[in-house]
């Protein structure tokens, strides 16, 4: 049975899963949520309506990190997203949570605040989110020294999380030149064919970025 992925090309968490699929050329049916029929099917599968959702033999799998691990277990390819070594696997999962919680979450706070009616905006919360991103960039810059990828020499789940998180975070709160390791790492991620493909698929939607997509990348 063909894997089915309910996703939107412009979503960072959907891109996280797409990267893992593209890394291993895993066959799947891409059900984009521009189609109302696909949106209704998603809601029937997962009433919370958060995406991506992967359907495998009738079973719906939610949450991007869990979906990538599911693929790694049941549809393994040459590019393994979770190392077999337990300590290395723990480090990959640690960095995955870092990118989701301390890069993607504050980035989304800034972006979603812009969507709100002006009277309902939260400038204090946005200031806190920007401060968190600066702290996260600083920690990550020191962590990445001497590394090609998030946890070392091998591309993993952590890099699947990092790519869209840093891509959009730099749009929302630019990565300072003083964080050279982070900027270089973001460049390596953009050059990775799997992520480059996801970025290209999302290009038609850049006009919808609430802060205005910069004329780069």
Backbone torsions as a table, in degrees:
resi	resn	phi	psi	omega
1	UNK	NA	136.7	-178.1
2	UNK	-72.8	136.4	171.7
3	UNK	-64.2	141.0	176.3
4	UNK	-121.5	130.4	-180.0
5	UNK	-118.9	119.4	173.1
6	UNK	-91.9	117.4	-171.9
7	UNK	-159.5	167.4	172.9
8	UNK	-124.7	134.2	-174.5
9	UNK	-60.0	-26.0	-174.6
10	UNK	-89.7	-7.5	-177.6
11	UNK	-79.0	131.9	-179.6
12	UNK	-64.9	-40.2	-178.7
13	UNK	-71.8	-30.4	173.8
14	UNK	-69.0	-40.9	177.8
15	UNK	-60.7	-36.1	177.9
16	UNK	-56.3	-43.8	178.3
17	UNK	-73.1	-41.5	179.7
18	UNK	-58.7	-39.7	178.8
19	UNK	-57.6	-46.7	-179.9
20	UNK	-62.7	-41.1	177.7
21	UNK	-63.9	-44.4	-177.6
22	UNK	-70.5	-31.5	178.9
23	UNK	-57.7	-35.8	-176.1
24	UNK	-111.0	10.2	-178.4
25	UNK	50.9	41.3	-179.1
26	UNK	-74.0	124.2	179.8
27	UNK	-67.4	137.2	176.5
28	UNK	-160.6	159.5	175.1
29	UNK	-96.7	122.3	-175.6
30	UNK	-95.1	107.7	-178.3
31	UNK	-102.9	93.5	-175.5
32	UNK	-74.3	146.4	-173.3
33	UNK	-88.1	13.1	166.9
34	UNK	-71.9	-23.3	-177.8
35	UNK	-87.7	121.8	-177.6
36	UNK	-59.6	-35.7	178.5
37	UNK	-61.1	-43.3	178.7
38	UNK	-65.7	-36.3	177.4
39	UNK	-64.3	-39.3	178.0
40	UNK	-67.0	-39.4	177.5
41	UNK	-64.2	-41.2	178.3
42	UNK	-60.2	-45.6	-179.2
43	UNK	-62.5	-36.5	177.8
44	UNK	-66.5	-35.4	179.1
45	UNK	-75.8	-36.3	-170.5
46	UNK	-148.1	90.1	-173.7
47	UNK	-56.8	-22.2	177.0
48	UNK	-68.4	-21.7	173.4
49	UNK	64.3	24.4	172.7
50	UNK	-86.1	142.4	179.8
51	UNK	-128.1	157.0	15.3
52	UNK	-83.6	160.1	169.7
53	UNK	-131.9	129.9	176.8
54	UNK	-104.2	134.5	175.6
55	UNK	-112.7	122.5	-178.4
56	UNK	-128.1	111.4	-178.6
57	UNK	51.7	44.4	176.4
58	UNK	85.2	-8.3	-179.5
59	UNK	-97.2	129.6	179.2
60	UNK	-91.0	129.3	178.0
61	UNK	-114.6	125.3	-178.2
62	UNK	-109.6	163.4	176.4
63	UNK	76.6	125.9	-170.2
64	UNK	-59.8	-43.8	-179.3
65	UNK	-63.6	-40.8	179.5
66	UNK	-66.9	-38.3	178.6
67	UNK	-62.8	-44.0	179.8
68	UNK	-63.9	-40.5	177.7
69	UNK	-66.7	-38.3	176.5
70	UNK	-58.7	-46.1	178.6
71	UNK	-61.1	-40.5	-177.4
72	UNK	-65.8	-32.2	-179.5
73	UNK	-80.7	-49.1	-170.3
74	UNK	-97.0	-18.7	-179.8
75	UNK	-134.6	54.7	-175.9
76	UNK	-65.7	145.9	176.1
77	UNK	-131.6	-170.9	-179.4
78	UNK	-63.6	-29.8	178.1
79	UNK	-95.0	100.9	-179.8
80	UNK	-83.5	131.9	-176.7
81	UNK	-86.5	-23.0	177.6
82	UNK	-124.2	121.8	179.8
83	UNK	-63.4	152.9	176.7
84	UNK	-71.5	-33.5	178.5
85	UNK	-66.5	128.2	-173.7
86	UNK	-62.4	-41.0	-179.6
87	UNK	-67.5	-41.8	178.6
88	UNK	-65.5	-38.5	178.6
89	UNK	-63.4	-39.8	179.1
90	UNK	-63.4	-39.4	178.4
91	UNK	-66.3	-38.7	176.8
92	UNK	-62.4	-45.2	-179.8
93	UNK	-66.1	-36.1	178.4
94	UNK	-61.9	-46.4	-179.9
95	UNK	-69.3	-34.4	175.1
96	UNK	-58.0	-46.1	179.5
97	UNK	-67.1	-35.6	177.5
98	UNK	-58.9	-49.0	-177.2
99	UNK	-65.5	-38.8	179.6
100	UNK	-69.7	-43.1	-171.7
101	UNK	-86.0	-34.3	-171.0
102	UNK	-114.6	-5.7	170.9
103	UNK	-114.5	-58.3	-175.8
104	UNK	-65.3	-42.7	-175.9
105	UNK	-65.0	-51.4	177.3
106	UNK	-65.4	-33.4	175.9
107	UNK	-59.6	-45.0	-179.2
108	UNK	-66.6	-32.6	175.7
109	UNK	-58.8	-45.5	-179.8
110	UNK	-64.7	-45.4	-177.0
111	UNK	-67.0	-48.9	-176.0
112	UNK	-67.5	-30.1	177.6
113	UNK	-62.0	-33.4	-179.6
114	UNK	-68.6	-26.3	-179.2
115	UNK	-76.3	-27.3	-176.9
116	UNK	-64.4	155.6	168.4
117	UNK	-57.5	145.3	-174.1
118	UNK	-55.6	-36.1	-178.1
119	UNK	-68.2	-19.3	-177.3
120	UNK	-102.9	6.0	-177.4
121	UNK	-72.7	161.0	-173.1
122	UNK	-125.7	77.9	-177.4
123	UNK	-60.4	-34.1	178.0
124	UNK	-64.5	-44.6	178.8
125	UNK	-63.9	-37.1	178.1
126	UNK	-66.3	-40.8	177.2
127	UNK	-61.0	-42.0	177.1
128	UNK	-63.0	-40.7	-179.6
129	UNK	-64.0	-41.7	178.4
130	UNK	-65.0	-38.8	177.3
131	UNK	-64.7	-39.4	177.6
132	UNK	-63.0	-42.1	178.7
133	UNK	-62.5	-40.8	178.2
134	UNK	-62.9	-40.8	176.7
135	UNK	-64.5	-41.7	-179.7
136	UNK	-66.5	-42.6	177.5
137	UNK	-59.6	-41.7	-178.0
138	UNK	-64.5	-47.8	179.7
139	UNK	-62.3	-44.2	-178.0
140	UNK	-65.5	-37.9	-179.9
141	UNK	-60.0	-42.6	178.3
142	UNK	-70.1	-36.3	-179.1
143	UNK	-67.7	-36.1	-175.2
144	UNK	-79.9	-8.8	-178.6
145	UNK	-56.1	121.7	179.1
146	UNK	83.2	5.5	-179.5
147	UNK	-113.3	142.7	171.5
148	UNK	-82.9	-41.7	-178.4
149	UNK	-121.1	179.7	-168.8
150	UNK	-56.1	-42.2	-177.1
151	UNK	-111.8	7.4	179.2
152	UNK	146.1	-128.1	-173.5
153	UNK	-91.7	-12.4	-171.9
154	UNK	-114.2	132.5	176.3
155	UNK	-68.9	138.2	-173.1
156	UNK	-150.7	-174.3	173.9
157	UNK	-50.5	-39.9	-178.8
158	UNK	-59.4	-36.9	179.2
159	UNK	-75.3	-32.7	173.7
160	UNK	-59.6	-38.7	177.8
161	UNK	-73.3	-39.1	-175.5
162	UNK	-66.0	-41.1	-170.5
163	UNK	-56.6	-60.2	179.9
164	UNK	-69.3	-31.0	-179.9
165	UNK	-62.3	-50.8	-179.3
166	UNK	-71.9	-32.2	178.3
167	UNK	-57.4	-53.6	-177.4
168	UNK	-78.8	-32.3	179.5
169	UNK	-61.0	-38.7	179.4
170	UNK	-67.7	-26.9	173.9
171	UNK	-72.2	-39.1	-175.1
172	UNK	-82.3	-37.1	-178.2
173	UNK	-148.0	89.9	-169.8
174	UNK	-50.0	139.7	177.5
175	UNK	-75.9	119.4	-177.3
176	UNK	-62.2	151.2	176.8
177	UNK	-60.4	-22.6	-179.5
178	UNK	-70.2	-16.2	176.6
179	UNK	-98.6	64.4	-172.4
180	UNK	-64.0	-36.8	180.0
181	UNK	-63.8	-39.3	-180.0
182	UNK	-68.4	-43.3	-179.6
183	UNK	-63.6	-42.5	179.0
184	UNK	-65.3	-39.9	178.8
185	UNK	-63.4	-44.1	177.1
186	UNK	-58.3	-39.1	177.6
187	UNK	-64.7	-40.2	177.5
188	UNK	-64.3	-38.8	178.5
189	UNK	-63.6	-43.3	-179.9
190	UNK	-64.2	-27.9	179.5
191	UNK	-84.1	-11.2	179.5
192	UNK	-68.9	125.5	-174.5
193	UNK	-54.3	-37.8	-178.5
194	UNK	-64.3	-42.5	179.6
195	UNK	-77.6	-36.8	176.7
196	UNK	-56.9	-38.4	178.1
197	UNK	-64.5	-45.1	179.5
198	UNK	-63.1	-40.3	178.6
199	UNK	-63.1	-43.8	-180.0
200	UNK	-63.7	-38.9	179.3
201	UNK	-65.0	-26.1	-177.5
202	UNK	-91.0	-8.5	-175.6
203	UNK	-54.6	-39.4	-178.1
204	UNK	-62.7	-12.6	-175.0
205	UNK	-103.2	3.0	-174.4
206	UNK	-61.1	-26.3	179.6
207	UNK	-62.9	-19.2	-177.4
208	UNK	-90.0	-2.5	178.9
209	UNK	-66.5	119.6	-169.7
210	UNK	-60.3	-28.9	-178.0
211	UNK	-89.9	-3.0	-175.4
212	UNK	86.6	112.9	-179.2
213	UNK	-69.4	131.1	179.2
214	UNK	-66.9	156.1	-178.1
215	UNK	-84.3	65.3	179.1
216	UNK	-158.8	-174.8	179.7
217	UNK	59.8	NA	NA
